[in-house]
Amino acid sequence: MGAIRTTCAYCGVGCGISATVTGERQVEIRGDPEHPANRGRLCSKGTHLGETVSLEGRLLHPEIGGKQASWGKALDLVARRFEETIARHGPDSVALYVSGQLLTEDYYVANKLMKGFVGSSNIDTNSRLCMSSAVAGHIRGFGEDVVPASYDDFDEADLIVLVGSNTAWCHPIVYQRIQAARATRGSKLVVIDPRRTETCEDADLHLALRPGTDVALMNGLLAHCRQRGLVDQAFVDESVNVPEGFWDALDAGTDLWSVAKTCDVSPADLQRFYDLFAAHPRTITLFSQGINQSLRGTDQVNAILNLHLATGRIGKPGAAPFSITGQPNAMGGREVGGLASTLAAHMDFAPENVARVARFWGVKNVAAKPGLKAVDLFRSIREGRVKALWVMATNPAVSLPDANMVREALAACPFVVVSDCIAQTDTSAFAHVKLPASGWGEKDGTVTNSDRTISRQRPILAPPGEAKPDWWIMTEVARRMGWKTAFSYERPADIYREHARLSAYQNGGARLFDIGHHAAIGNAAYDAMEPWRWGGTPFADGRFPTVDGKARLVKVEQGPVAAPLERWPMTLNTGRYRDQWHTMTRSGLSPRLARHRQEPLIEIHPKDAEELGLIEGDLARVETAQGASVFRVGLADGQRRGEVFAPIHWTDQQSTGGRTGLLPRPLVDPHSGQPGFKSTPVRVEKFVVEWRGFIVTRTAPSKIDSAYATRVRVPQGWLIEFSGNGDTATLVRSLLPKGEYIEASDPARGQMRAAVLDQGRLVAALYISRTGALPQRDWLIGQLEAAKAESAMALLAGRPAKPAPDRGPIICVCFDVGMKQIMAAITDQALTSVEAVGAALSAGTNCGSCRPAIQKLIVETKEVANG
């Protein structure tokens, strides 16, 4: 079998992949040079997808009540319980909670089943958590959820503004494309983010604004443009509706000094931003979760759209607002109507749309109103109004805000079904029925990326065990509920054709989303489909999908900025790490990806840490009104004072701490229903422990009885960090497996070291200290891979007889290059560029995800050398 062209499993960039099967559950991954999204480049996560296709942790058979069952029994039970619940309590008593990990064909069947045949709009998606404010903003401003930009616009832009986006980490291929445009075109880069992230390292300007003040910033910039005569009046007159009093309202509090004070940035930096915007009409404003995940996210989106509409920076090469999505098929879900707030094919619940969809699907009881959005859905489950729930390809017990409430809801729900490829997740622990779904590499269908490019997802491997595609599972349930004809699909192409027909049905140009030319696509043509983008260059003709053909400026006001609370004096921001993905059910299987961040850190400004008595490597308890969790402390100069940052990835499957989902408030944007993950009031305090330790082991224990513990994948095993109080004897016995046992203890110094071998091979090595001094991990991890471990003395010492140089934290996971190696090379070889470091160490020459970090090290090393 030759290389198979498919699409990456991770973010919304939608990179093309060339995958070659090299053995049983072994795949070689390369970037697809022909794919327009990435042109052959892949980030660290995509590059190491091959490490995640094993059968480790897979759900291989249906389960009922935790016991293996046949597909027939499981499907019969799901259909019967849903039918009984609907009959007794009505269609709104059941719900589906789905995911941007589904393919478009899966999404279409789910939406049709719920809205068309069950007759309820209680289907929502984890995309509600990442981009629903962009959807609401697009609809308010444009009349339809259309992203009016493409990646090609970066090549034409003279100014690129990144707002609330750590692009270098979260969308590395886009960031590399931006950097390439800057190198060839000289484009300017402005980053607007409360944190100084790696995205900021090479920017022309970084505005570290106060969280939640984006409306003030964009309104101020628009007022400045109006004062300088930069409003495109001809375009506005022809193509934009301006509500009465819009300009008068804009004038209030938008002078330079007032905006600078509100945003907590210097007037000089603010003026520089204004001048850059004024001087470069070809402007792309790319925004992501920092804008969307806010209690006023929709208003923030519309403030950006207002700016582009009023200045005519839309529908032209290199000029547009650009919402970049977080998941591989969040856009496909939006297209089919997978959100509770939309009907289907970019239609809302207007009576004529409901009637149109009913005619198309041939049913009478199409849902006529929006359903419950994610947070409200789980609140309704807990309150007993929703009595049957089907969760697909997502982990709401971790990812939703106030995760304790979500778990209470799942525990209280009379019937919970979970379709997943992973057997044990925090959510599946509450399932009455588990259904084994195909995972990435086994799926067949399409996805749509952030710039509206539809790509084929092609199967690389056969589904293992009894795993089935999600569309097949739902189709079988629908047939058992009596709708055999409407769900007679035999292959994904059947579903795609119907989806395309619906997009064009009685459309007549009213909606830009129209892929009707694929309504009769043949099976062979579907299989061979090349990536293509629908919608052309939206709004290039100055016409918008509204009744009068005009876009709308939307009045948005800044509103008060929340002041610190006495009990919760700091503000929590949450987000992603460079090399991990969502709740790590996939990326956590890769030893290489684990090297970048091995523990969940609470990142805090050094001066705040000093006031709290915290130092690097301490443990800290982070508490909110909703819950609390323990994190490792990481000092970060890039944090604003009074603010902290935590990653979203860790779950009960990996850690007793780092449970960020327990912390945010279940408050949402009033328009989009998207939770405000970016500004939760918190209290941070030192978490005192008597001892700290770690173990490298071939087999991870099922439970670790200590105050704090977290584990990550390493080659041939696991690295587990733990800390606690009291006696350690019971913990040691529970962690160490049987075998040839060696030990060295020093009670006076509070140290204990032990190892277990099997015929000379290391099985496990454990180290505990009450003073905090512990061996470096790298060499011991390497011993798990060795055919024969080094001497007992070396193992107990935790280092070889001739110690290797300390490489420091891993910066480049592709070539396993550490921070200290890079800094030494910069100093010793007088390296002055990322390219020079790559030539010397190979770091940054593969996926390129570490290039911003290397650039930062070059700058920091120069600063140290210059005193």
DOLO-340063 format. One record per residue (C-alpha): x negated, y negated, z. Coordinates in pm, whole numbers, plus 50000, padded with zeros to 5 digits. Layout:
REM DOLO-340063
XYZ/...
END
This chain:
REM DOLO-340063
500005000050000/498674965749906/499094932850087/502654922350172/503604885750160/505734875850456/506174847450706/504654840751047/506644849251359/505884818151559/506584780851515/508694761251269/505794753651034/506754786150859/503314797150744/502994823850479/501124855350571/499434882450369/499614914550572/497864947150495/498574979250684/495234995050780/496445023651001/499265035051223/500695002951377/497574984751261/497804954051039/495244930250896/496564894550888/495484866750653/497014833950548/498914833850219/497044809449992/500114805949770/502524795250043/503264757750034/503504754350412/499974765250501/498014771150177/496224800750334/495524785950677/496734801751001/496524790451362/495184812351643/498594828051714/499254836851350/495704849051299/496074874251582/499544887151502/497934920651424/497244925251797/500954923551875/502454951051654/501714980451882/504504999752051/503494987352395/506594977452588/508964984152297/512604993152344/512945023752122/516405037652202/519815023952306/520415024352681/523605023852884/523165017153253/519415021953220/519735056453062/519065065752699/522185068652487/523075074652125/523735045651890/527315057851848/528065056652220/526355023352271/528095006351979/531475021252073/531055007852427/530094972952314/533014970752071/535504984752323/534444961752608/534524930752385/537954940652248/539334946852598/537954914152730/539424894352438/542794911652476/543004904152849/541414869752870/541354854952520/538594849452264/536804822952472/536114848952743/533284863952534/530104848052404/526934853452205/523624837152299/521234840952010/517824828851897/515644811051643/513794844151623/516704858651426/516554858351048/519104837650856/521004869250758/521234879851125/522394845051221/525064844550948/526624877251064/526614865751428/528254832551343/530844848451115/531694874851376/532274849651655/533774819551480/535574837351200/536874869551353/536684867351731/537964831751686/535714814651938/532804790551899/531124804752208/527984812952012/524964792052098/521264796252052/518014789652230/517484763651959/519794742652176/516764738952403/514364725652142/515974706151858/519704700851909/519154663851982/517574660751637/520674677551490/523004653451669/520874623651571/520744633951206/524514638051195/525114604151359/522634586451132/522834605050801/526204622650819/524534656850795/521734675650969/519114669950700/515374666650761/514444640250501/510734648750481/508404676250365/504824685750443/503824670650109/504694636550252/501634638350479/499494637350166/501184604750060/501454586850396/499264557550499/500424558750862/501414589551058/503074584251396/503364614651624/505984609651896/506344634652179/504364660751989/501134678052090/500774687551725/497214700351757/498424727551994/502064733451901/501874729751521/498144733651444/498524738451068/500484706051038/497814688751245/495084701851015/497064689450716/497334655250880/493584654950942/492924664850580/495114636050460/493214612150686/489914624350545/490964620550181/493374591250201/492224572250508/495644575150672/495994560151019/497184581551311/499114569151614/500044593151895/502824583752139/502754607252437/502594602352815/499754627752825/496394624252658/496354657352477/493914671152222/496154656151954/495024621952078/491304628652053/490764615551701/493764591951682/493434555351587/495734546651877/497254565052171/500194549652355/500574567452691/504044553752753/506184559753059/508374590653004/511864582652879/511084548252734/511004557952366/514194538452291/512634506652427/509514512652218/511364519051891/513894491251948/511034467552021/509274477651700/512464473351497/513024438651649/509434429951561/509954441751202/513054420151173/511184389751305/508424395351050/510814399950760/510094437150720/513724448250716/514534460750364/517694440250330/518464452149977/518334488550087/520374481150399/523044462750201/523304490849947/522824521950161/523284515350534/526244506650753/525274482651031/527734481751322/528984448151437/526684432251694/523814456451621/521174429851565/522334408151854/522154437752090/518714446351959/517314412152051/517884416752424/514714426752609/512724435852299/510014409052315/506464422452329/505924416452701/509234431452810/508704462752601/505124466552726/506324464153085/509154489153033/506894514052856/503964507853092/501474501952809/499214472252750/500614444052534/497444445552325/497964482552241/501624476552171/500804448051936/498264469951759/500974496151701/503314469651565/500594456851331/499784491951203/503434498451130/503834465050955/500734470350741/501604505450619/505054509550457/504334545850376/504974558650729/505854593250854/507214594551209/506954630651321/508764638451646/509244669651851/510134681152203/508984649652381/511844632052202/514404660152190/514044674852541/515344643852714/518564634052886/518784606852618/517214626952339/519864619352077/519564581852135/515784585052107/516184603051775/518524576051647/516134548751756/513554564551523/516094568851241/517254532751283/513684520951236/513194540450913/516604531750772/516334494750843/512864492150690/513734514250393/511084539750486/513084569950379/513644589050057/510214578849929/506904597649909/505054594650240/507894576350416/510444594150639/511344604350993/510384640751040/511784663451310/509524693851341/511144724451493/509714748551745/510934782551622/510414801451295/514084800651198/515744773751405/516504756851072/518144788050931/520364789551237/521364753351180/522204761050817/524594789550897/526224771251190/524614790951472/525074762851723/528274760751925/528704724851806/528794732651432/531074754951225/529174768650925/527034757450629/526514722250771/530254717750828/531764704851150/535194712851295/537204687751094/540554704051004/539734705150632/536454723050709/538134748450937/540694755250663/537964758350400/535944783450598/539104803050683/539884805950312/536364816950233/536234843550504/539844853850444/540984849750804/543514828250990/541994823951333/538704806151258/537494787151563/538884751851544/536774734251804/533194734651937/532244761052190/530184760952506/526634748352470/523864768052638/523804752752987/527594750253005/527874785752874/525874800853158/527644778653410/530954792553277/529614827953306/528704822053669/532144807253736/533814837953584/535384821953276/533134840553031/533254877653111/531254894452834/527934882152696/525694894552417/522114880952423/519944885552113/516194880652078/515804855752361/515104854152732/517444828752897/516594840453250/513234823653190/513754796552931/516904778453045/516684751353313/517574760653670/516764796953595/518034807853937/521534796953832/521154815853504/520194847553691/523164843653921/525354840953612/523894871953450/524254891553773/527894880953805/528874887953443/531014919553415/529434930353086/526024920252949/524524933452625/520924926152531/519504932452183/515744930352194/512594947252075/511084946352426/512304970452692/511684950153006/512324912853019/513634890453294/516964889453106/517284926253016/517074934553387/520724923653403/521894942953094/524584969553110/523694979152752/520334975052578/520134977752201/516724983152033/516194957151762/513564955251490/510634932551572/508514909951357/506774931051097/509864953051060/512464926850964/513814920050617/515464887050529/514804849750505/513774821050731/513854783250682/511014761950815/510894725850935/510734710650586/513664731050449/511514757250276/513224791150260/510774820250270/511114857750264/510434877950574/509374912050443/508944944150642/505364955450692/506064985450914/509005009050960/511155002351268/509935025151548/512115050051732/515785041251678/515275003551639/517634986751392/517944952151231/520104927451422/522464922551127/523084960151113/523814961951486/526364933851468/527914947451151/528474981351314/530154964951615/532344943451387/533444974351193/534354991851517/536444961551612/538514966251297/536824943451043/535224968850811/535894950950482/534604917050598/531414933050729/530674957850453/527064946650408/524584973150302/521444951950282/520204916950377/520604904950016/524384910450045/524494886550340/522224860750177/524444859649868/527534853450082/525694826650279/524724809649951/528324811549821/529674795450138/527164766950113/528544758349769/532224766849830/534334735849758/531254714849833/531214692249529/528134673749650/529704664249983/526914682050168/523264682850071/522924718450196/523934737749887/522034768849780/524824780749554/522424788449269/521514819449471/525114830949509/524604858349251/520914865449307/520094901749230/518514925449476/515214926149288/515114888249261/515894885449631/513074909349715/510644889449499/511864854949606/509124828749626/509224801549893/511414772649781/512784740849937/516424731049917/517564694949894/514774680549679/513834646149819/516834637750033/518254602550004/515894592449723/518924577849543/519994558249850/523124579349893/524014597950212/526524626050288/529094603350451/532544592050338/531214559250197/527824573350094/525974551650345/523784559850641/524544544350978/522464524351221/523464535551571/523444512151870/521114526752130/519984509552448/517054518152670/518944521152997/517314522853341/514134542853394/514364566253693/512214555253986/510284580654198/512354596354473/511204597854833/511614635554855/510524642454497/507914615354428/506304629754113/507614637253763/507264671353598/506714674853223/506754709453063/505484723552735/503434749352550/499874761652557/497924763852234/497644801652216/500894813452375/504504814452262/507734810352458/507914837952724/504894857752598/506794889452511/504804889852184/501794866952226/501094881452570/500144914252404/497074898452243/493864899452448/492314872052237/495204847952285/495024853052661/491474839352673/492444802852626/494564799552942/494574829753171/496764814653442/499624789553458/498164755953560/499794725953717/497844697953553/497474667153773/495464634953765/492314637553984/493334607854200/496774622654267/495104655654351/492734638654591/495614622054773/497304655954805/494144673454926/493894694454610/490774704354419/490254722954090/491214759654130/493394755054438/496934768054445/499804743254461/503474747654535/505664727854298/509184722554430/512344706654295/515934706154411/516514737154194/513614759254301/509894762754358/506914781254216/503154783654271/500564773054012/496804771253986/495594735154003/493954720053697/492584684553716/493354664453403/492284628553336/494824628053054/497744629253296/499414596753394/499384589653767/502444603353939/503124629253668/502264666153635/502464691253353/503254728653360/503494755053084/506754772753003/505414807752927/505074827853248/507814851753360/508404877353631/506804902953399/503424885353422/503374865253741/504804857954084/504054821254015/504024797953718/507804801453689/508444767753533/512024775953433/513034776053799/512244739053830/514114716653577/517544702353651/520494716753455/521254681853320/521724676652949/521964649952682/525654639552656/525684641752276/523564672452201/523774692852519/519994696652513/518374699552858/515964673052982/512854693753043/510444664353028/511204644553344/512144664753651/511524649353997/509144672154190/507064675054503/503584690254485/501754703354791/498824725954863/499654762754887/497354776255156/496004811855129/493344829955330/491794849955049/491564851854674/490724880754444/491024897154107/490984931453949/490094943253600/491914975853535/492914998653253/496455002653389/498484974153536/500294981953862/504054978153854/504044954454152/501494933054334/502344925254695/500604891954747/501614855754783/500454847854431/499554870754143/499354867753766/498154891053495/496964888053135/495964912552866/492244919152807/490584944452574/491324979552706/493234967153008/494354938753229/492924910253434/494984903253745/494344873253968/495844873454317/495764854154645/497354858854984/497204860055360/496604886355625/495134920955585/494164932655237/493904970155298/497434978255180/497024956854869/493734973554779/495265008254809/498174998254585/495974983154313/493155008254278/493885040854091/492475074654185/488975084554077/485335081754178/485445053754435/482635030054533/482905000854774/480884973354939/482344952455222/480964922755414/483494913955687/481314885755816/481464868055482/485034878955416/484184898655104/485324932354974/484324947954640/485314981654501/485335000554173/486815032954040/485095053353768/486035083653563/483085103253422/480975071953412/483615049253255/485005020153451/488695024453537/489084994653768/486994969553961/488384947954241/486914917654420/488294898654719/486774868954899/487844847055187/485294820555092/486424816454733/483184828954575/483984855454311/482084870254015/482574858253659/485194878853478/483764882053127/481094908053192/483464929653400/486114928253129/483454940052886/482744969753111/486254982953044/485244986152679/481905003052749/481525040452692/479545041353017/479625015153287/476475000053430/475115010253769/477205010554084/475064982354221/475774960853916/479504967853932/479724958854299/477644927754241/479944918753954/477084910853719/474384929153523/470854932553652/469874905653403/472804881353416/474054867453087/474514829653056/477844816153175/479774807552859/482434787553039/486134787852943/486804802152597/487434774352344/487364794152017/489324826552056/488584837751699/484824839951760/484884841852141/482854810052193/482864793052532/482764756652635/479254757952780/477924774552464/479344746352254/478054719052484/474584734652489/474494736552111/475634700252080/472834689152312/470034712052197/470704709051824/471924672751824/475214682951661/477494653551583/480494668451403/482964697051428/481584710251100/478064711051244/479264730451548/481014754651313/477834759851114/475884766751432/478354788551626/481204796551380/483594780351629/486464762751453/485774778551113/488604804051108/492064792551218/490894757851321/493134755851629/490134747651849/488794719351634/490374691551846/488834707052158/485414708451990/485754671951888/486544663152250/483444681752370/481294662952119/482584629752252/482224639952617/478704653452566/477664620952397/479124600852684/477164621352939/473954617752738/474434580052715/475044577153087/
END
